Amino acid sequence: MKLLVAALLCATALLRAEKPLEEFQKCELVPAERADGDSFPVRLPDGREITARLYGVDCIELHVKTENVARRLRDQQRYFGIGGEDAAKASSLARDYGRHAADFTVKALARPFAIHTANSDARGGESSNRIYVFVKTHDGHDLAELLVEAGLARAFGVTRETPAKISANDYRDQLRDAELVAAAASKGIWASTDWQKISAARAEARREAAELLKIFQPKVPPEGIDLNTASSEQLEALNGIGPALAQRIIAARPFSSVKDLERVNGLWPGLISKISGSVHVNAAKKKSP
């Protein structure tokens, strides 16, 4: 009986953790130079514009204008096993695949499409109104899955229960399976993978990330951080918050108050009390599409 009660409480917590998805039909892609495969401007049926960020996938960076983005590009190259003695050539090749992904998305969204969103903020410090979304193309396909199947994205990043009621974990596994199939068929980016060196490249990326974390350990500013706009790195700077909890917090956005953290699975009262003095919700920053 105790096990049954515990299971029911866990299931209830998971249900509370996620805001319901809102559906928008007949959306249109807005042409923009800043767009890439997994992040792009969208015009909603009422004329409002948002920047959509796909759940669960990561395309290679196309616009490398800051050091942080350059580091992400290098991490992506290592993940896909794109390397070689000529670093500039390898970087150029990777960004070419970023362009392929952007072009793929433009083609896939040439006709009106639907998005589902809980308005979870995906800015991570960006100024645009960027939110996490699921995108269903005109012919009913999940855009994230299409990108992974084409070998133009990796299964990576924040996710949640899908519009079809597939759990976040199952959706992630589904994308990972599609990634494996694409890699085996040498599709997209995987056609340029150096399979003899990919394991060493990924290990190097993990070591570098650990070293950088020691050097640049994120600190919580005196004024605290906004739960609705903080990046994963900022959330992980909170005592007791690791990568998994940070992603659950992001997936549960938007928050109306710090008390809303109670609906995030894994955040027990004691932990919420511990971090409550370092977090807040800035109502002026909360936006809906």
Residue pairs with C-beta under 8 A, 6 or more apart in sequence:
10 265
13 263
13 265
14 265
16 262
16 263
16 265
17 248
17 251
17 252
17 263
17 264
17 265
18 118
18 160
18 161
18 251
18 252
19 118
19 119
19 120
19 252
19 253
19 254
20 118
21 116
21 117
21 118
21 134
21 163
22 116
22 117
22 118
22 119
23 114
23 115
23 116
23 163
24 44
24 45
24 114
24 115
24 116
24 117
24 289
25 45
25 112
25 114
26 45
26 112
26 114
27 42
27 43
27 44
27 45
27 112
27 113
27 114
27 115
28 42
28 43
28 112
28 113
29 35
29 40
29 41
29 42
29 43
29 105
29 106
29 109
29 110
29 113
30 40
30 41
30 42
30 43
30 49
31 106
32 40
32 41
34 41
34 63
35 41
35 102
35 105
35 106
36 59
36 61
36 62
36 63
36 98
36 101
36 102
36 105
37 59
37 60
37 62
37 98
37 101
37 102
37 104
37 105
37 147
37 152
37 153
38 53
38 54
38 57
38 58
38 59
38 101
38 105
38 144
38 147
38 153
39 51
39 52
39 53
39 54
39 122
39 130
40 51
40 52
40 102
40 105
40 109
41 49
41 50
41 51
41 52
42 49
42 50
42 51
42 52
42 115
42 133
43 49
44 50
44 289
48 289
49 129
50 129
50 130
50 131
50 289
51 128
51 129
51 130
51 131
52 115
52 117
52 130
52 131
52 133
52 135
53 122
53 130
53 131
53 132
53 133
54 132
54 133
54 134
54 135
54 143
54 144
54 147
55 132
55 133
55 134
55 144
55 157
55 158
55 159
55 160
55 171
56 144
56 155
56 156
56 157
56 158
56 159
56 171
56 172
56 175
57 144
57 147
57 148
57 153
57 154
57 155
57 156
57 157
57 175
58 76
58 153
58 154
58 156
58 157
59 98
59 101
59 102
59 147
59 152
59 153
60 73
60 76
60 77
60 80
60 94
60 95
60 97
60 98
60 101
60 189
61 69
61 72
61 73
61 76
61 95
61 98
62 95
62 98
62 99
62 101
62 102
63 69
64 70
64 73
64 95
73 91
73 94
73 95
74 91
74 205
75 205
75 209
76 94
76 154
77 83
77 90
77 91
77 94
77 201
78 198
78 201
78 202
78 204
78 205
79 154
79 156
79 201
79 202
79 205
80 94
80 154
80 189
80 190
80 192
80 193
80 198
81 192
81 193
81 194
81 195
81 197
81 198
81 201
82 90
82 93
82 94
82 189
82 192
82 193
82 194
83 90
83 194
83 197
83 201
84 90
84 194
93 192
94 189
97 152
97 188
97 189
97 192
100 152
100 188
101 147
101 152
101 153
104 146
104 147
104 150
104 152
105 143
105 147
108 137
108 141
108 143
108 146
109 135
109 137
109 143
110 138
111 137
111 138
112 138
113 135
113 136
113 137
113 138
113 143
114 135
114 136
115 133
115 134
115 135
115 136
116 133
116 134
116 136
116 162
116 163
117 131
117 132
117 133
117 134
117 289
118 132
118 160
118 251
118 253
118 254
119 131
119 253
119 254
119 287
119 288
119 289
120 131
120 132
120 158
120 160
120 250
120 251
120 252
120 253
120 254
121 130
121 131
121 132
121 228
121 229
121 250
121 253
121 254
121 287
122 130
122 131
122 132
122 158
122 250
123 129
123 130
123 229
124 231
124 232
125 229
125 231
129 287
129 289
131 289
132 158
132 160
132 250
132 251
134 142
134 144
134 162
134 163
135 142
135 143
135 144
136 142
136 143
136 163
137 143
137 146
142 162
144 153
144 175
145 174
145 175
145 178
147 153
148 154
148 155
148 175
148 178
148 179
148 182
149 178
149 181
149 182
149 187
150 182
150 187
150 188
151 182
151 183
151 185
151 186
151 187
151 188
151 189
151 190
151 191
152 188
152 189
154 179
155 172
155 175
155 176
155 178
155 179
157 247
158 232
158 247
158 250
158 251
159 168
159 171
159 172
159 247
159 251
160 168
160 171
160 251
161 167
161 168
161 171
162 171
166 174
168 251
182 188
182 190
183 190
183 193
186 193
194 201
217 237
218 233
218 234
218 236
218 237
219 237
220 234
220 237
220 238
220 278
223 280
224 277
224 278
224 279
224 280
225 234
225 235
225 237
225 238
225 278
225 279
225 280
226 279
226 280
226 281
226 282
226 285
227 249
227 253
227 255
227 258
227 260
227 261
227 279
227 280
227 281
228 253
228 254
228 255
228 281
228 282
228 285
228 286
229 282
229 285
230 279
232 243
232 246
232 247
232 250
235 241
235 245
235 246
235 249
235 250
236 242
236 243
236 246
238 275
238 278
238 279
239 274
239 275
239 278
240 271
240 274
240 275
241 249
241 271
241 275
244 266
245 264
245 266
245 267
248 264
248 265
248 266
248 267
249 261
249 264
249 267
252 260
252 263
252 264
254 286
254 288
255 261
255 281
256 281
256 286
257 281
258 272
258 276
258 279
258 280
258 281
260 281
261 267
261 272
261 279
262 269
262 272
